[in-house]
Amino acid sequence: MLNEREQLERDMLAIVRDSAQPVGCGHISRVLTGNGYTISEATVGRLLRDLDDRGLTDKAGFQGRSLSGQGLARLDELENKQRSLAWGAEFASALRGHTKEQLLEVLVARRAIESELAYLAAVNRSEAEAAQLGEILERQRLALAGGSGAAQEDVDFHALIAALAGNRVLGAAIALIRQDTQLSPVLEYIRRQVKSAVYIDHRRLTEAIAAGRAEEARAVMTEHLNNLIDDVEKYWQLVGAEDAQRSAQL
């Protein structure tokens, strides 16, 4: 979560932003108190002057303050940071209970099955179905650009490829392997820690399947799963290095 100062700044800027007209200390103080803060109007006044000095708010005479362009950018920064911290805490929690060996076993099995599913999807897809794949890819891009997790889009993307393949046996096999609902969030958390860009793999897969290039789709899916395997290996190396550094400091 944001630290105490950042949280108060974010909440004050949000109050100013959400008001239909310029607001003053009294209004901001009442809203903050209603949201659980114990804060005086005088303190709010001092904080508002600090926001003025930093160019985050604009005075509107005796009417109060409105949000400046810099203020809106600062609010976006704080809200994105808040989402990112909450996301990291949630998925770090999800990671517990998944060992390196378990993740690698799953990814190796997925590589064998999903590479063939990608091939069949490129053979059997219709234009409308290929367009659906592109729509999921765009949702993933927007989620990542907004600083949010895109685990659900990852699930939807791979599930649609399995459906397009039209092979019930392979489809049932991959559904069994992916029945751990925390798997996608865990892998997304790992990819963020090692700064991996799964979106690029998904874009290449979408292009190959939409164009009916079956062998390319198979090769890209194989490469995609190999990249995920590498990410897991890198993550555990990173964790090991951090643990060793902490031990050395004790």
N, C-alpha and C positions, 0 to 999 in steps of 0.2 A: 504494500500500500504506500501511498504518498506519505512523506513525513508530515508532522502537525502543521508546520508553517505552509507547506505547499498545499495541503488540503484546505486550509482556511482561505488561502489566496484563490484557489480554484473555485471554491464555493462563492466567494464574494464576486469574482468575475462572472460567474454563471448567473448570479442574481441580477447583475447589471445588464448582462446580455439578454436575459429572458424578460425583462421589463419592456413594456410597450412605450415607455417614456422615461426621460432621465430620472434617476432615483437618488435619494440622499441618505445620510447616516441613519436616520430613524427607520426608514423602510428596511434597509439592509440589516440593521440590528434586530428588528422584529423577526425577519425571516430566519436569520441565523439562530436566534433564540428558539424559534419554533422547530428548528432542525436539530436541537439538542446542545447548542453551544451555550456556554456561560460567558457572555461578553458584554461589556458596556458600550453605550453609544459613543462615549468619548474615545474608547479604544478603536472602534470602527472608524471614527473620524481620522485618527492618526494613521490607520492602515490605508484609508482612502487617499490621504495626502501622499503617502508613499507610492501608491499606484499612479497618482497624478505625476509625481516626479519621474517615474520610470516610463512615462508615456503610454501607460496601459489604459488609462481612462481620460476622458475629456470633460472639462467643466462646462455646464450649460447654465451659466449664471446662477441664480438662486434656486433653480429647479433641481439641481443635483448633477449626477454624472451619467455619461453614456460610454459605451465601450469603444475604444479606438481600434484602428486596424492592428496595431501592435498588441493590444489587449486581446483581440480575438485570436491572433496567432499564438499568444502565450496560453490562452485557455485551451486551444486545440492541443498544444504541446503537453500541458498538464493532464488533460483527459486521455491522450494517447499513452502517456506514461502510466497512468492509473490502470488502464486496460491491460497494458503489457505486463505490469507487475502482478495483477490479479491472475492473468493468464498463466504466467510463469509459475506462480504458487500452486495453481490448480493442477497443472500438468506435471509439476515436480512431484506432487502427491500421487498422481496416477502412475508415475514411473515406478514408485515403490511396489515391489511384488513382481516386477518383470526383470529377470536376470538377463545378462548379455547372451548367455547360451540359449535361453528360451526365445529371445527375439531373433537370433540368427537362424535357429531351426525353422521358425515360422517364415522368415524371409527366403530361405533356400527353397522351401516347399512352394511358396508363392511364385518364385521365379520359374519353377518348372511348369506350373499350371497356367499362370497368367500370361506367360509368353505365348503359349498356344492359343489362349483366349483372345489375345490381341490380334493374332494372325487370322483367326476365324471371324473376328469382328470386322476386320478390313474386308474380308471376302463377302460377308453377309449383310453388312449395314446398308440401310437406305439413306437417301439424302436427308430425310426428316430426322432420322436417328443420329446421323452425323452432326446435324445442327444442334440436337439436344446435348451432345457431348461438348460442343462449343459453348453452349449456354452455361454449363457447369464450370467449364474452364474460366469463363468471364466472371462468374460469381466468386471463384477462388481468387482470381486476380484482385478483385475489388476488396475482398476480405483481407488479403495480405497487405494491400496498399493502405487500408485503414488501420493497420496495426492489430487486427483481430486474428484469432486462430481460424484455420480453414480445414479442420479435421473432418467436419461433416461433408464438405465439398470433396475431400479426398475419398471418403467412403462412397459417395454418390458417383464419382467419376469411375472408380474401379468396378462398382456394381453395374453400371450401365455397360461397360465394356463386356462384362460377363454375360449380360442379357443379350447384347448384340451378337455375341458369338453363336448363340443358339444351340449349345451343347449342354444338355441337362446333366450329364455325368460330371463334366468338368465344372459346371456351375455349382452343383451340389458340393463338390470337393472344395472349391474355393470358399463357399459359404461356411463350411465347417471350419476351415482354417482361420477365417476371419471373424469367427463368432465372438471373440474377445472384443467387447465394445470399447475397451480402453486402448486397443492397439494403435489406432490411428492418432489419437491425441498424444500417446507416448512417443510415437515416431516423429510427429510434428515437433514436439518439444525437443527431441534429440537433434533434429535437423536445424532448429533455430540456434541451439547451443554451438553447433559446429559450422553455422552459417552456410548451410546447404540450400540450394534453390530448386526445390522439387517442381515448381511451376514450369520451368523450362522443359523438363522431361514430359510433363503432361501436355504442353503445347505441341511438342514434336509428335507425341502419340496421337493427338487429335488430328494433326495434319496428315499423318500417314494413314490413319483409319479412314478419314473423310475422303482421301484420294484413292482408296482401295489398294494401297501399296502394302500387301500382306507381309511380305518378307521383311520390309522395313519396319512395320509395326511390331513384328516379333522381336527384331533386333533391338529396337528402342525400348520395349518393355523389359527385355533381358538387361539392357544397360541401366534402366531405371531401378530395377531391383538390386543390381550390383552396386549402384550408387547408395541405396539405402543400407546395404550390408556394410559398405565402407563407412557410412555415417555412424552406424552403431559402433564399429571398431574405433573410430576417431573419438567418439564420445567417451568410451570407457578409458581410452588413453588420456583424455583431458581430465576426467575425474581422478584417475590415478595420479596424474601430475599435481593436481591441486591438493590431493590428500597428502602427497609426499612433501609439498611445500609447507602445508600447515604443520605437519609433524616436525619439520626442520625448525620451525619457528618456536616450538614449545620448549 
